[in-house]
Amino acid sequence: ARSINSISPFRIMIVLTALQLLAGLCISWASFHILSRGQSQRKNVLTLSHHLWKKKSGLFVGFLHFLGCTCTNLGFLYGSASVVQIIKLLEPFDTLLLSGILNIFVFQKSHGVTFTKSFAIILIVTGTAMLLLQKERDSNRNNVNFHSVFFAVCSGFAMASRNVVKKMYLPEYSQKRNINASNDWKDIAAIGVANYFSITAVAAIPASLCFILAEMSSFFYIGNSISMWMLKS
């Protein structure tokens, strides 16, 4: 009889990512209910989430978020967490680069890349990378897996693309967030949680579909559910 070990790691990571997104969706919604100030603010978040679902660019944002999370888990599967985190530190560079390319070639305007932005990103990335590299040397794990590097790069690119698409093609979405912002920490925290909830709610659509397909294939292939195997292990 086939065992769970015969299932490809990609299918297992698909299921894991879907479960993570669904769990994050529930936790963020519960957190938002605690932080929000009533039904009107909750209704606004549902309206914004529905707005994302209706637009193609909003659905694309959700898909990129799901893809980025999946690639992150695959990177952790094949290699050390330190290597993945170091590579994912390139995400601000990717975001800045993609924004500049879209501004120049699509929107026909200035690239928007300033010296201050570039210098700040270089300082943050360099400092954190030095700390993580030192940690990697101390742990005596110097072998770098190619698959881990590849999926970490894909994750950073997907997350950067998500940020750029959301900023460029959903400007009204961000503006509504800023209009409702206040100096109260609960309001600011509620806005951040609501932002995460809205993106995760859209990402849950492809995640749920892939979850069902992966579970069905594993059940017919080995007669067992990947998610149940995870809970038992």
Salt bridges, closest charged atoms under 4 A:
GLU91 OE1 - LYS88 NZ 3.93
GLU172 OE2 - HIS51 NE2 2.82
GLU172 OE2 - LYS55 NZ 3.24
ASP184 OD2 - ARG37 NH2 2.98
ASP187 OD1 - ARG37 NE 2.79
